[in-house]
Amino acid sequence: MNKVFRPSPNSFKNTFCVFQELLPEKVQGMPIQYDSKSGSKYFYTEEGMYRLSNHWGRLANSKWRLEPMEPETASKTKLGFAAWSEFYPDNAEEKIYYLEANFIKKTVNYQHKNNPNYDKKAILRTSFETTKKIKQIRNLFALTSWAKYYEYDDLDELRATIINQLIFTNKTLEEIKREL
């Protein structure tokens, strides 16, 4: 009889993790090891966790994000997988988050400093500071009204200049705009 792998229930508290979306067939035949009150289903392996859910983001005391497949699947319920080594500690006081912008898709996301891809160039911030910068960057991507006060040839180039300064410096948005 195969021994069922079960992590400690407390091992997920106050964690940050980015799950990679997979097709639901990946867990077909696997026993559900935890079924949450909100309807999420959890499958544990020696390598990591599979989570089948229709909601991602802030979960109780953790921040778990799903990185969607390309092209995105139509289903609202999505399966994600994360290796145990990809669960990082989270707290509100420490500067542990940095931002990454995708200028092609016009998106911004936050990552944890323990992420092996962190090159130590982006400024580390607290959760609160990170949330504030994300909102500012999303507005810069989505809106154009702010740009009417500047002379520019290429709006995307102007956006990139401002957003990169928000990511790689400690300047406020107001300071950056004044310097332009």
Beta strands, then each sheet from edge to edge (+ up, - down):
strand 1: 15-22
strand 2: 34-35
strand 3: 41-44
strand 4: 48-53
strand 5: 57-59
strand 6: 62-67
strand 7: 78-83
strand 8: 88-89
strand 9: 97-102
strand 10: 107-112
sheet 1: 2+ 3- 4+ 7- 1+ 6+ 5-
sheet 2: 2+ 3- 4+ 7- 1+ 8-
sheet 3: 9+ 10-
end
